[in-house]
């Protein structure tokens, strides 16, 4: 029982940890998505306001160098990666980066570090056709998550152009292009996601722990009892016995503890059922189970395989196991089952024993096969006895040693 309970407890603790981690990760993912999406919208609004301010500078009949200074100031104070104004010919008039002034836009797009600008014109039919793509307003997020923001926000906005000393005609227009670096917003969002994950894990873990403790205290014992105990006999059912016995044998092999297995049949059980009825037969099963449950220690295993077949795994050498089982068989013989009508039913057992000292070793299936062979011999010899073929082989070989 303790081995199965320990295994189930380990699985429950693992389930709590995985559930808390998964729940926190989901909360963090949703919160992060909302934060990134909100930041993206806020960035778009900030970019729109900045475009209006710079567009006013482009149409205010101010000197060209004033517009250049405004772009550079915006790059420093507004988090711009770069800003440039391109005329209708596709030539950079002014830029926050002085090195770009007077360069054709197709040439600028080929420069190293201008990947965000290239993303803005990715839909243009050709490199030479970028000038034709200037006549539109666009906003593009560049990065791995363009739906929730990204690494950069690149904008393109058409604006009237009216500068002091520039001889352009009435209605001349230019294109304002800005590149906003979103590293700060992204790092803040990732930090927020991490904090949500950590903060969400703690209440989920405590909540799950509360449920786990309540489950272990109230529900788990009942579930374990229902899953492991044979309803009629009150001892381990077949499945539970075999699973637990496999674990016991593995641990016993590691530390070198000898074990013995016994297969037990109630002699003439069919006749008991036929002569007394199945209700009395059920009473016999419970009567035998009570005796067998007291054979060994609390660490030993007793189970019912089905019908009138029982199985015991004792952590004792075969000689000691045979003595204990034979004593139990004799006690049962002198303690008949008393029926409600005052009659008695005499109950006798046939027992076959095999041990880890034999050829089966600590293999469960081999031990059961050897014990079953010994049980068959016990029945063949007239029933109502304990047989261990390994001990008989040893006694036969002893005079020739």
C-alpha positions in Angstrom: 0.0 0.0 0.0 2.7 2.4 1.0 4.6 1.9 -2.3 1.6 2.6 -4.4 0.6 5.6 -2.3 4.1 7.0 -2.7 4.0 6.5 -6.4 0.6 8.2 -6.7 1.8 11.1 -4.4 4.9 11.6 -6.6 2.6 11.8 -9.7 0.3 14.2 -8.0 3.2 16.5 -7.0 4.5 16.4 -10.5 1.0 17.2 -11.8 0.8 20.2 -9.5 4.1 21.6 -10.7 3.2 21.1 -14.4 -0.2 22.5 -13.9 1.1 25.6 -12.1 3.8 26.1 -14.7 1.4 25.7 -17.6 -1.2 28.0 -16.1 1.4 30.7 -15.4 2.9 30.4 -18.9 -0.6 30.8 -20.4 -1.3 33.8 -18.2 2.1 35.3 -19.1 1.5 34.6 -22.8 -1.9 36.3 -22.8 -0.6 39.2 -20.7 2.4 39.6 -22.9 0.3 39.6 -26.0 -2.0 42.3 -24.6 1.0 44.4 -23.5 2.8 44.1 -26.8 -0.4 44.9 -28.7 -1.1 47.9 -26.5 2.5 49.1 -26.9 2.2 48.7 -30.6 -1.0 50.9 -30.7 0.6 53.5 -28.4 3.7 53.5 -30.6 1.6 54.1 -33.7 -0.2 57.0 -32.0 3.1 58.5 -30.9 4.5 58.1 -34.5 1.4 59.8 -35.9 1.9 62.8 -33.5 5.5 63.0 -34.4 4.7 62.9 -38.1 2.3 65.9 -37.7 5.0 67.9 -35.9 7.7 67.1 -38.6 5.2 67.7 -41.4 4.5 71.2 -39.9 8.3 71.9 -40.1 8.3 70.8 -43.8 5.6 73.2 -44.7 6.5 76.2 -42.5 8.7 78.1 -45.0 11.7 77.5 -42.7 15.3 77.1 -43.8 16.4 73.6 -44.8 18.9 73.4 -42.0 16.1 74.1 -39.5 14.3 71.0 -40.8 17.5 69.1 -40.6 17.9 70.1 -37.0 14.3 69.1 -36.2 14.9 65.6 -37.6 18.1 65.2 -35.6 16.4 66.5 -32.4 13.5 64.1 -32.9 15.9 61.2 -33.4 17.5 62.1 -30.0 14.4 62.9 -28.0 11.7 60.8 -29.6 13.5 57.4 -29.9 13.8 57.5 -33.6 16.3 55.3 -35.2 16.3 57.6 -38.2 14.2 60.1 -40.1 14.5 61.4 -43.6 12.6 63.5 -46.1 12.6 62.4 -49.7 11.5 64.6 -52.6 9.4 63.6 -55.6 12.6 62.5 -57.5 13.5 60.0 -54.8 16.4 62.0 -53.5 17.0 62.5 -49.7 16.7 66.2 -49.0 17.3 66.1 -45.2 18.0 63.3 -42.8 18.8 62.8 -39.1 21.9 61.0 -40.5 23.9 63.6 -42.5 25.5 60.9 -44.5 22.2 60.1 -46.3 21.6 63.7 -47.5 21.5 64.0 -51.4 21.6 60.2 -51.9 19.0 58.6 -54.1 16.6 56.5 -52.2 17.4 53.2 -54.1 21.0 53.7 -53.0 20.1 54.3 -49.4 18.1 51.1 -49.4 21.2 49.1 -50.3 23.3 50.4 -47.4 24.1 48.2 -44.4 21.8 48.7 -41.4 18.9 49.9 -43.5 16.9 46.7 -43.2 13.9 48.5 -41.7 13.7 50.8 -44.7 13.9 47.9 -47.1 10.9 46.2 -45.3 8.9 49.4 -46.0 9.5 49.0 -49.8 9.4 45.2 -49.9 6.2 45.3 -52.0 7.6 47.6 -54.7 7.9 45.8 -58.1 11.6 46.5 -58.5 14.5 48.4 -56.9 14.1 51.2 -59.5 10.4 51.4 -58.8 10.7 52.6 -55.2 10.1 56.2 -56.3 6.6 55.2 -57.6 6.0 53.6 -54.1 6.5 57.0 -52.4 3.1 58.2 -53.2 1.4 56.5 -50.3 1.0 56.5 -46.5 2.2 53.3 -44.8 3.1 51.9 -41.4 5.0 48.6 -41.1 6.2 46.8 -38.0 9.4 44.9 -38.6 10.3 42.0 -36.4 9.3 38.4 -35.5 5.8 39.4 -34.2 4.5 42.1 -36.5 0.9 41.6 -35.2 2.0 42.6 -31.6 4.8 45.1 -32.5 8.3 44.2 -33.4 11.8 45.5 -33.5 11.0 48.6 -35.5 8.1 50.7 -36.6 8.7 52.2 -40.1 6.3 54.9 -41.3 5.9 56.7 -44.6 3.7 59.9 -44.8 3.1 62.3 -47.7 3.3 66.0 -46.8 3.4 69.4 -48.5 6.9 70.8 -48.9 7.4 74.5 -48.5 11.0 75.5 -47.4 12.7 78.9 -47.4 15.0 79.3 -50.4 13.6 76.3 -52.2 12.3 77.2 -55.6 9.7 74.4 -55.9 6.3 75.2 -57.3 3.0 75.4 -55.5 1.7 72.1 -54.4 5.1 70.4 -54.2 5.1 67.3 -52.0 7.7 65.2 -50.2 7.7 62.0 -48.3 8.6 61.9 -44.6 10.0 58.5 -43.5 10.6 57.6 -39.9 12.1 54.5 -38.2 11.2 54.0 -34.6 13.3 51.6 -32.5 11.1 49.5 -30.3 13.8 47.8 -28.2 12.8 49.6 -25.0 9.1 48.7 -25.4 10.0 45.1 -26.2 12.3 44.7 -23.2 9.7 46.3 -20.9 7.0 43.9 -22.3 9.3 40.9 -21.8 10.1 42.0 -18.2 6.4 42.3 -17.6 5.7 38.8 -19.0 8.4 37.4 -16.7 6.9 39.2 -13.7 3.4 37.9 -14.6 4.8 34.4 -14.9 6.5 34.5 -11.5 3.5 36.3 -9.8 1.1 33.9 -11.5 3.0 30.8 -10.5 2.8 31.4 -6.7 -1.0 31.6 -6.3 -1.4 28.7 -8.7 1.0 26.6 -6.8 -0.6 27.5 -3.5 -4.0 26.9 -4.9 -3.0 23.6 -6.4 -1.3 22.6 -3.1 -4.5 23.3 -1.2 -6.4 21.1 -3.5 -3.7 18.4 -3.4 -3.7 18.4 0.4 -7.5 18.1 0.6 -7.3 15.3 -2.0 -4.6 13.4 -0.1 -6.5 13.7 3.2 -10.0 13.0 2.2 -10.3 11.5 -1.3 -7.0 9.8 -2.0 -7.3 7.1 0.8 -10.8 6.2 -0.4 -9.7 6.1 -4.1 -6.7 4.0 -3.2 -8.8 1.6 -1.2 -11.3 1.2 -4.1 -8.6 0.8 -6.7 -6.3 -1.6 -4.8 -8.5 -3.7 -2.5 -10.5 -6.6 -3.6 -14.1 -5.8 -2.6 -14.9 -9.4 -1.3 -11.8 -10.4 0.5 -10.5 -7.0 1.7 -6.9 -7.7 0.5 -5.0 -6.6 -2.6 -6.7 -7.3 -5.9 -4.7 -9.1 -8.7 -3.5 -5.9 -10.5 -2.4 -4.1 -7.4 -0.6 -7.1 -6.0 1.4 -7.7 -9.2 2.4 -4.1 -9.6 3.4 -3.8 -5.9 5.2 -7.1 -5.9 7.3 -6.1 -8.9 8.5 -3.0 -7.0 9.1 -4.9 -3.8 11.2 -7.5 -5.6 13.2 -4.9 -7.4 14.1 -3.1 -4.1 14.8 -6.4 -2.3 17.2 -7.4 -5.1 19.1 -4.1 -4.7 19.7 -4.7 -1.0 19.9 -8.5 -1.1 16.8 -9.3 1.0 15.5 -12.9 0.4 11.9 -13.2 -0.6 9.4 -16.1 -1.0 6.2 -16.3 -2.9 3.3 -18.6 -2.2 0.3 -19.5 -4.4 -2.7 -20.8 -2.3 -5.9 -22.6 -3.3 -8.9 -23.5 -1.0 -9.3 -27.2 -1.2 -12.6 -28.4 -2.7 -14.0 -24.9 -2.9 -16.4 -25.9 -5.6 -17.9 -28.5 -3.3 -18.2 -25.9 -0.6 -20.2 -23.6 -2.9 -22.4 -26.5 -4.2 -23.2 -27.8 -0.7 -23.6 -24.5 1.1 -24.4 -21.9 -1.5 -22.4 -19.0 -2.9 -23.0 -16.8 0.1 -21.2 -19.2 2.3 -18.5 -19.5 -0.3 -18.0 -15.7 -0.1 -17.8 -16.1 3.7 -15.0 -18.7 3.2 -13.1 -16.3 1.0 -13.2 -13.6 3.7 -12.4 -16.2 6.4 -9.3 -17.3 4.5 -8.2 -13.8 3.7 -8.2 -12.8 7.4 -5.9 -15.7 8.2 -3.6 -15.0 5.3 -3.4 -11.3 6.1 -1.8 -12.2 9.5 0.9 -14.5 8.0 3.7 -12.0 7.7 4.6 -8.5 8.6 3.0 -5.3 7.4 5.6 -5.0 4.6 4.6 -8.4 3.2 2.0 -8.6 0.5 -1.2 -10.7 0.4 -3.6 -10.7 -2.6 -6.4 -12.5 -4.2 -5.9 -13.5 -7.8 -9.5 -14.5 -8.3 -12.0 -17.2 -7.2 -10.3 -19.2 -4.4 -6.8 -18.4 -5.5 -4.6 -16.3 -3.2 -1.0 -15.1 -3.5 1.5 -14.0 -0.8 5.0 -12.4 -1.1 7.0 -12.7 2.1 10.3 -11.0 2.6 11.7 -14.1 4.3 13.9 -17.1 3.2 12.0 -20.1 2.0 12.5 -22.2 5.2 11.0 -19.4 7.3 8.2 -18.8 4.8 7.2 -22.5 4.7 7.0 -22.6 8.5 4.8 -19.6 8.7 2.5 -20.8 5.9 2.2 -24.3 7.4 1.4 -22.9 10.8 -1.3 -20.7 9.2 -2.7 -23.7 7.4 -2.9 -25.7 10.6 -4.6 -22.8 12.5 -7.2 -22.4 9.8 -7.9 -26.2 10.0 -8.8 -25.9 13.7 -10.7 -22.7 13.1 -13.6 -23.7 10.9 -16.1 -21.2 9.5 -19.3 -21.1 11.6 -22.4 -20.6 9.6 -25.5 -18.6 10.7 -27.5 -21.8 11.1 -25.0 -23.1 13.6 -23.2 -25.4 11.2 -19.5 -25.3 10.4 -17.4 -25.4 7.2 -14.0 -26.9 7.5 -11.5 -25.1 5.3 -8.2 -26.6 4.1 -5.5 -25.1 2.0 -3.0 -26.3 -0.6 0.1 -24.1 -0.8 3.0 -24.0 -3.3 6.1 -22.0 -2.4 9.1 -20.7 -4.4 11.9 -18.3 -3.4 14.4 -15.9 -4.8 17.1 -18.4 -3.7 16.0 -20.8 -6.5 16.4 -20.5 -10.2 13.7 -17.9 -10.6 15.7 -15.2 -8.8 13.8 -11.9 -8.3 11.7 -12.2 -11.5 8.0 -11.9 -10.7 6.7 -14.1 -13.5 9.3 -16.8 -12.9 8.6 -16.9 -9.2 4.8 -17.2 -9.9 5.5 -20.0 -12.3 7.7 -21.9 -9.8 5.1 -21.5 -7.0 2.4 -22.6 -9.3 4.4 -25.8 -10.1 4.8 -26.4 -6.4 1.0 -25.9 -5.8 0.2 -28.4 -8.6 2.4 -31.0 -6.8 0.7 -30.2 -3.4 -2.7 -30.9 -5.0 -1.4 -34.0 -6.7 -0.2 -35.4 -3.4 -3.6 -35.2 -1.8 -4.0 -31.4 -1.0 -3.9 -29.8 2.5 -0.2 -29.3 2.6 2.7 -26.8 1.9 5.1 -27.8 -0.9 8.4 -26.1 -1.7 10.2 -28.0 -4.5 13.4 -26.1 -4.0 13.8 -27.4 -0.4 13.1 -30.9 -1.6 15.7 -30.7 -4.3 18.2 -29.4 -1.7 17.5 -32.2 0.7 17.9 -34.8 -2.1 21.2 -33.4 -3.1 22.6 -33.0 0.4 23.8 -36.6 0.9 25.9 -36.4 -2.3 27.5 -33.0 -1.5 
